[in-house]
Amino acid sequence: MKIISCPHELKEYLKNIKNSIGFIPTMGALHEGHISLIKKAKEQNETVVVSIFLNPTQFLKGEDLDKYPKKDEADKKICSISGVDVLFFPQPSDMYGADEVSLLAPKVRGYVLEGQSRPGHFNGVLTVVMKLLNIVNPTRAYFGKKDAQQLNLISLMVKQLFMDVEIVPVDTVREKDGLALSSRNAYLGKEERVEALKVSSSLRLSSAMVSRGVLDAKEIKSAMREILAPLEIFYVEILDRDFNQLERVEIGNSVILVEVKVGTTRLLDNIWL
């Protein structure tokens, strides 16, 4: 596995690769969810590139940038064992200058759900993903469905800016008890982790209700909120795949999304129906 820190060096190196390139951008603290992205990329491409970059521009003032889990050496080993060909490991000074051009998230889709409680967050996400895609120039880029709003906005950016890359969604990986894998799960104490299971329980309930023929969005969301109590709830929403509000679940075109705070930790999850 080749490790490169300089964006220009990586661009030059990848210019000589004529076969397909699969790319997985990450912020480190890798887990089985990231490994599933790598596996999918290896299935579909000859060369696999992973980036590890804790992007400062997507953290708002007072958020957990300084506390975010860092496991650099373990992450390198995971990438090597998983068969990654190139690991891109830049520093903020490699990625950002003093007077930056930046992207703005859409005025509607970028400021609902997570964007409502974290205004400007998705500006930073889209800017860094644009930079990374321009550096790597991959055939395909892989993102987890757990971050559904992020996935939607990145797909929209690629479409609207006529970018030549295929965005590949990959299913959420869960612990045996249903908790969606996340680097931020490391913040949870034992009791908090038990409380966090209310998130996946609420989503299972919504799926069960739909399977019984209950499609009314208000009824489903009300039942989910009962399970989530007394957690602090940022949102429980039922949207279509373009992130428009739905009054009734549309099978094959719906996403049910939850974001809560457990202790001091934000957790988000969803299911696609």
N, C-alpha and C positions, 0 to 999 in steps of 0.2 A: 504493500500500500504506500502510495506517494503522498506526503503531507506538504501542502503549499500554503503560505500565508499571504503572499502578495497577489492582489487581483490581476495585475498585468502579467505576472509570471504564469498564473493559472490560465489566462486567456491564450497566451502563446503556447502553452503545453497542450491545451485541448484543441487548438487549431490543427494539430497533426493527427488527430483522431478522426477517422473518416466514417466509423460505424456509429450506431445509435448511442446516445448518452441519456441515462436516467439520472435525475437529480432530486435529492432530498434535502431541503433546507431545514435546519434545526437550531435550537438555542442551547443544545447540550443537555446534560443530565438524562442521557438516553435510557430508554426502557423498551419493553417488548413491543409497544406500539410503534416506536421508531424502527425496530428490527423488522416488523411486518411491512413497513414502507420500503425498506432496503430489499427484502425478499421479493416484493412485487416488482421493484425496479430491475432486479437481476433477472427475473423471468422475462421481462419485456425488452431488455437492452443488453448490448455487448459491454458497455462501460457504465459504471455506477460512480457518481460523485455525491458526497455528503458534505454539507457545510455545517460547521458549529460556530455560531456567532450570536452572542447575547446582545441583541440589538437595543441600544439605549433609547432610541427615538420612539419606541412603542410603549415605553413606561411613562406614566404621568408622575408629576411631583408627589412624593410621599408613598409611591408604590414600592414593590419589593425588588427593585433592580439590584441593590446591594446584597440582598439576602437570597436571591434566586440560586437554587442549587447549582454548584459547579463541581464537575467530576471529570476534569480534562483527561487524566491518564486512563481512567476506566472507560471513558468514551472512545478514546483512541483504540483501546483493546477490543471493545465491542465492534467498532467499525472494521478492524483488521480481521477478527474472527468471522464476521458476517460477510466477508468477501468484497468490501468496498475497494474500489480501485484508486480513487483519489479523495483525500480529505482536505477540504478547504478550511483553514483555521485562522482567519484574519483577526486583527484588533480594530477597535473603533477608529483609530487614526488611519488605518488602511482603507476604511470604508467611507469616512466622512471628512469633509473639509471645513474651512472656517465660514464660508458663505454658500450654503447648500441650496441647490434646487431640490424641491420636494414635491411629492404628489399629494393631492387632496382626495380624501375618500368622498364618495357620492354624498350629496347633501341629505338624502333620505336614508338609503340603505346603510350608510356609514355612521349614522347617528341614532339608530334604534338599537334595541337589545343591549349588547355589550357596549356599543358605541354611545348609548345614552348615558350610562354611568361612567364611561371612560372617554369623554370627548377628546378627539385628536388621536386616540390610540391607533385607529386604522390608517391614519395618515402615515404613521411610522411603519406600520406593517407593509403597506403597499409600496412605500418608498424603498424599503430594504429588499423586498422581494423583487421589485423591478431591477434594482442594482444587481442582485444575485443572478437573476435570469440573464441579464445582459453580459455578465462575466462568464457564466458557464455555457450559455447558449445551448441548452439541452434539447433533446428531441421530446422528452416527456419530463414533467415535474410532478412529484407525489406529495399529497397532503391528506391528513386524516379527516374523516367526516366528523369527528368529535368537535372540531372547531368549525362548525358549519357556516357561521357568518363569515369567518376569515376565508374559507374555501369559496363561498359565493362571491365575495368581493374580488378575490384574486382571479377567479374565472371571468368576472365581468371586466376587470382591467385588461386581461389578455385579449378578450374579444374586442373591446372598444378601442384599444391601442394597436390592433391588428398585429399582435405578436405571434411569431411562428413557433409556438410550443404547445404541446398537448398537456392539459392539466388533468391528472388522474386522481380521482377520489379513492380513498382506501378505508375500509370498514374499521370502526372503533374496536380496539382490543380491550378486554376487561379482565379483572381478577375473577377468580372462581366465584366469589360472592356477588359479582355484578358491578363492582366499582370500576368506572372507566379509568384506564391508566392515564396518569398525568404526572409531570415532573413535580407539580405543586403538592401532590399527595404526600410528599416527604414532610410537609409542614404539619400534618395531622397527628395529634396525639391519639392514644388508644380509644378514648371515649369519643373524640371527634370523628375518628374513622368509622365508628359504629353509626354515628349520626349521619355521616356522609352517604351511607347506604340508602337513606331515604330518597336520594336523587334517582338512583336506578330503580328503586321500588316504585316511585311515582311514574316512571316511564313504562315499566312493565304493566302497571295498572292501566295506563292509557291504551296500550296495545291490546290488553285483554278486553277493555270496553269496546274498542273498535271491532275486534273479532266477534263480539256479541251483537254488533250492529248499531252501537251507540256512536253517532258521528257528529253530534252537536258539540261545537268547540267549547262553549261556555260550560256545559255539563262536565266535559272531560277535564277542563282546566280547574274547575272547582274541586273535583274529586282529587286531583293531583295536589292541590294546595293543602288539602286536609292531611295528606300523608306527609308533606314537607314540613308542616308545623312542628315545632316553633322556630324553624330556621329562618334567617333573614333571606327573603326571596327578592331577587332583582327582577326576574321575569319568569313567567310560564306562558309560552306562546305556541300557537298552532298556525303555521304559515305554509304557503305553497313553495315550490322549489325556486321561485323568483323572489321569495321573501315578502310576499303580499299576505295580508291578514286573510284568514279563512273563517267563515262562520260554521262551516261543516268540513270534516275531514274528507279529502279527496284521495282515495286509494291510488297509489302510484305517483302522487304529486304533492305529498305533504311531509313536513318536518315538524316534529314536536320538540320544543327546546326548553331547557331549564337552566337558570343560573342562580346559585345561592351562595351565601357565605356561611361557612362552618368554622366557628371560632373567628380567626382573622383571615381565613383562606377562602378565596373565590374558587368555586367549582362549577364547571358547566358541562352539560351532557345533552344528548338528543337521541331521537330515533327517527329513521326515515321510513315512512309508510307509503 
